[in-house]
Amino acid sequence: MESYSLIPKVDETQEFIEIANDFSNPLDLIREAISNSYDAEATEIRIGFYVITEYGENKLKIEIEDNGLGMDGEALQSFFDLGNSTRRDNPNAIGEKGHGTKVYFNSRKIEICSKNNSVESIAIMNEPYRNLIDRKIPTVEVTKQDCGLNEHGTKIIIYGYNNSQGKDKFTHAILKDYIMWFTKHGSFENIFNYDMEKTKLLLKGLDRDEYEAIENGHFFPEDSISLDSLLDNYLTKAPNHYAKRVIKSGNLKNNPQIKYNAIFCIEGTNVKYSYNPMLRRRGYSAPEGAYTVSDRYGLWLAKDFIPIQRKNEWIIYKGSEHTKFHAFFNCQELSLTANRGSADNTSSEIMQDIKYEVEKIYNDITESEDWFNMTWLESEASAHQTVEKERRNFEYRIKKVNKSNICKYKSVVLVEPEREIGVFSVFMLVSSVEPNLFPFQIIDYDTHDGIDVIAKGDKSTPLVNAKLFYIEFKHTLEKKFNHSFEHLNSIVCWNTSVKHDEILKDIQQEERKMEIVPPRSDEDYTRYFLSNPRKAHKIEVYVLKQFLKEKVGLEFVPRTKNAIH
């Protein structure tokens, strides 16, 4: 029997392309650059975005410079290699897979100037992405020469990144927000490591001329003032100004060798608005790239104290609790995908342990005095809001009363209706003093479902023997009719926008034409009918505004200053 061995091979160019394209968010380059600078122990980082013109073409140019340890020959090789990392055995390093810097390959040119132990090198890779598409591994030309750095450090210049597309992603506001949420510079390690060194970062987006110094460490608001003070200061808006930090550290239940650090900050909406300029809100012109509270907040799983993936479903029981939380759960045993966009490579055993701890923290919070304080504030604010709403509604109603058109007829005062219920009220009041004005009698009125009214035509016939039919009430009759014409005897409305010979359609797509017939005598009135040549019955429309004026002389006029009705 013949046998032989196969040795699996790697399609190197395809793997480079796959990894370079795996970083779907162009901003991931910033995360990787900052991680490398932190791993190189830099205390100063400078990142600038520019647009330059070469041969009439606008190209994106990104400059990244730090005063870290710099790179020797081995580190330069690792920088450009795939799957090779000099920091794999360093438990404190962020970079470990040798994938992150491959995001730089999605460019036209990469220049590196680095100084390490007095050795300076310039490395240049031309057309990395184009070479990979042509199935060639791009080469790097390295020259040992002075590149203008001081004692040590690295400067990287990337030309034509992302094919110079998506420049709107590199505005200053978007870059700053990304840095403070999704990079080592904006990590929340400062909450647990008070001795963390302060690394200085200078940033310049495409829309800025000057660099801005960005302090490191993720921002969390301080705990709010007393509840009574919140109510006194903000009344119905008090819950929106509440903030409380809950900080936890511990070990996973079934894997006690694995540590975790978590912060769950309960924050009202206005608290978030106070420090996050990227949140969209009413009456505020947010920068391009802005987002909503629901888009960003909730629970984030993190590694290296950098948020990786949201897990809001772990803290949702009623639908929107996650919007109250600004929460991170860090575990160094999370296994990330190559682009650091997901923690789904983590074993199910560890993930279940993490979920257990998250739910335990969440349950402890929702049963705590802090949560009680929040819900108490909401209930108190709701009570204030109800009173305030009723007060505003009362003021609105008073203004409306003063502006209303009225008509006094015999023993009743009629107010010109603004809604359907008002039309019904006018109809009933007029019918009470003019019982023979309309050729039907209301038997049942119900607005919950279907057509409003059931009526009978002969007022003297006993109900059990009478013919019953529908009557629909509308404030204004329009072309689109939201009921069926079947069984409909009449329509009572205050006004109509439908003109003579115009067509109305019901919900069954039956068409009826509006006929407007002028009065035949001084005692007659203008008649409105909806007719269908295939139907014997014409639906009469009583346009009360005109009908009452022509039949009984009712005309509505504004209330006077001294009106008593």
Phi, psi and omega in degrees: 000127183274136177220155178205166182252147174247136176250113180302142180244164179244130173279094190301312183296320180295322179295319176300315180297314182300315182292318180298322181277346183292336178276083188288336178268116181304335181289347179301334177302322180295317179300315182292321180296316181292321178300317179296320180293320177294318178296333178274008176065032179289145173252350175222135179227139177231126180231122181229142178245135182220161168240123179245161180246124177230123180053041177078004182248132177280125182236144175281133178234127181241127177246127179233121183224139176218167178254035179286196186290343184080175182238132171271189183299318180295319180293322176298317178300315180296324181302318184268344180288161174254123178080011180245126180221130177284352184253012185300328182265006180262108184294342181267355183276148177277311180285128182216341185267338185076024181252328193304314185287351178292345175297334179293337184293344178279064187204179178265331183197141176236126175242132178234129172241122185219147180229123181220124180052048178068003177260122181250139181221147172242125180240132182231129173240117180264139175047054181299314184289320180296320178297319180295319178298325177279012178064037176238139173282119182294143180262160180239127177263120183247130178233130176274107181199164179294129180238017170085008178277160179282241185287314181198164179142183183217141173232127180241132176239127181242127181251138174065032179300139179057034181058028181058022178265165176066036181297337179294345177281349187249030171287160186298316183296317180294317180297315181297316179299315180298316180300318185281351178249323194232023177227169179298327181295329179257018183292160181264020176298335181299337179290331185250343182236092185288344181265009182300132181293145180272103177273133181268131178235129176252130186232141173219112175280175183299330184266013180240146176266332184246156176278147175245135176281125182249117179288147182273161180102132180288144183269130169233138181290154175289156177303142185288167179289182185300155183298318180299321179294322177299316179295318180297320186278326190237351179049244186294342180266006185306314180300332181289348182248012181273138177215136179208126178270137171236114185247130183227144171222147181181199181233149181293145187300308184266357176225070188297348177283349183259125182265161174217156173227136183219145170227126176243106179259118176277122186225132171286164185300316182292332174297314179298318180299328187293334183239349183245099183287353182271001181276126175288143179199162182292136177077013182229131179270095183282153178295163173301141182089005181293164184215174180263167176303316182295330180292329190246323191271170183128216182253127176244131167280143186221152170226142187059024181062025177247123180301135183245310190210136178277144177226055183297333181297343178282342183236027178242122175237333182242351174131320186221019181300331185300333182291345177276349187252142169239085196234137176230140176233112184259133174215124183286351180269004173295135177257121188260157172289170186302326182267008180059025181268352184205152175255018186289351174282352180291142180299146181298328180297313180291321180296321177295322176298316180297316179300320179300315181294320179299312181295325178294315178298315181299315180296320177298321180293312184291345176256005186268171176295327180299315180292321176301317179301317181296312181292325177297317177301317181296319179292319178295318179295322179297319178296315177300320183294320179298314179298316180295319179297317179295323179296314180295321179295321178297316179297320179296316181296321178298315179298319180295320179301316183292336182262358186289152170267135183228166176211126176264121181230115182053244185264002184239152173250123182255138177251131180301125187287148175245347179223173181301318180298328177293325177296316179297321180296316178299316179302314183292320181294316179295320180296331181291331179257345176229073188297341182256012183290324181248142185276033177205165181233130180289128178255322183211139179230123182206119183264003185290324186207140175071204182283147194293318196231140166251133184223167171233152186273317182268112186289339183268344182284135176303147185303321184294337182257352186280152173276125182256150179206171181269147167226129181255136177256138177221150170286308176230126177279126180238172186297325180271116185253124190268023175223181176266146175285344182296135180067005182271121181271314185212163172234133176246121181224163176279321181210172177218143176260359182274128181264169180302135179073001176282155187257136171250145175240138176266186184289346176261011180068016172289136182256139173224143182261139177281125173246126178246115185251119181291161180300143179267347179203176179294334181272349183275178179221163178290125184254140178241130178227147169254114187242151175223119185303339180270357181243135181288323186273130171265133179276116180276138178250120177264105178271095192302323183303319180272320183300313183292327178292316183284327184275315186232007175077022180283131177219129185269135181228157180298148174297141176274169182300323184256021182297142179253356179242000000 
